[in-house]
Amino acid sequence: MARQRHRDSLIWGIVLIVVGAVFLLETFHIEVWRTIWRLWPLILVAWGASKLYYGLKERREREQAPPAPPEGSDHEI
C-alpha cells in the first residue's frame, strides 16, 4: 500500500509540474494550449500504458513472492 501511495504522489507531482509549465509558457505568450488540444489523446495512451505496466509488474511480484505461512501454524498442539 505504501508503494501505491508513493507512485500516486509521484504521478500527481509530475502532473502539477506539467500544468505549471504550461501556464508559465502561456505567460510568455507561447501558445501551448493549441498543441495540447491537438495531442490530448497521448495523455490517455500514456495513462493506459502506465496502468498496464504497473499492473503487470504487480502481478509478477505477487507470483514471485513466497507464499505466506498458514495462520496458526506457529504453535504446536
C-alpha positions in Angstrom: 0.0 0.0 0.0 2.9 2.4 0.7 4.3 1.7 -2.7 0.9 2.7 -4.2 0.9 6.0 -2.3 4.4 6.7 -3.4 3.6 6.1 -7.1 0.4 8.2 -6.8 2.3 11.1 -5.3 4.9 10.9 -8.0 2.3 10.9 -10.7 0.5 13.9 -9.2 3.8 15.7 -8.8 4.5 15.3 -12.5 1.0 16.4 -13.4 1.4 19.6 -11.3 4.8 20.4 -12.8 3.4 20.0 -16.4 0.4 22.1 -15.7 2.6 24.8 -14.1 4.9 24.7 -17.0 2.0 25.2 -19.4 0.7 28.2 -17.5 4.3 29.6 -17.4 4.7 29.3 -21.1 1.3 31.0 -21.7 2.5 33.9 -19.5 5.3 34.4 -22.0 2.8 34.3 -24.9 3.9 30.9 -26.2 0.8 29.1 -27.4 0.8 25.7 -25.7 -2.9 25.1 -25.4 -3.3 24.6 -29.2 -0.7 21.9 -29.2 -2.1 20.3 -26.0 -5.6 20.4 -27.5 -4.4 18.6 -30.6 -2.3 16.0 -28.8 -4.6 15.3 -25.7 -5.2 11.6 -26.7 -1.5 11.0 -26.0 -2.3 11.6 -22.3 -4.8 8.7 -22.4 -2.3 6.5 -24.2 0.4 7.3 -21.6 -2.1 6.7 -18.7 -3.2 3.4 -20.1 0.4 2.3 -20.7 1.3 3.2 -17.1 -1.7 1.2 -15.8 -0.7 -1.8 -17.9 2.9 -1.6 -16.9 2.2 -1.3 -13.1 -0.5 -4.0 -13.3 1.9 -6.5 -15.0 4.7 -5.6 -12.6 2.4 -6.1 -9.5 1.2 -9.5 -10.9 4.8 -10.6 -11.4 5.8 -9.6 -7.9 2.8 -11.5 -6.5 3.8 -14.6 -8.4 7.4 -14.4 -7.3 6.6 -13.7 -3.6 7.0 -16.7 -1.3 3.6 -18.0 0.0 2.5 -16.7 3.4 2.6 -19.3 6.2 -0.8 -20.6 7.2 -2.4 -18.9 10.2 -2.0 -20.6 13.5 0.9 -22.8 12.3 3.4 -21.3 14.7 2.2 -23.3 17.8 2.2 -27.0 18.5 -0.7 -28.9 19.8 
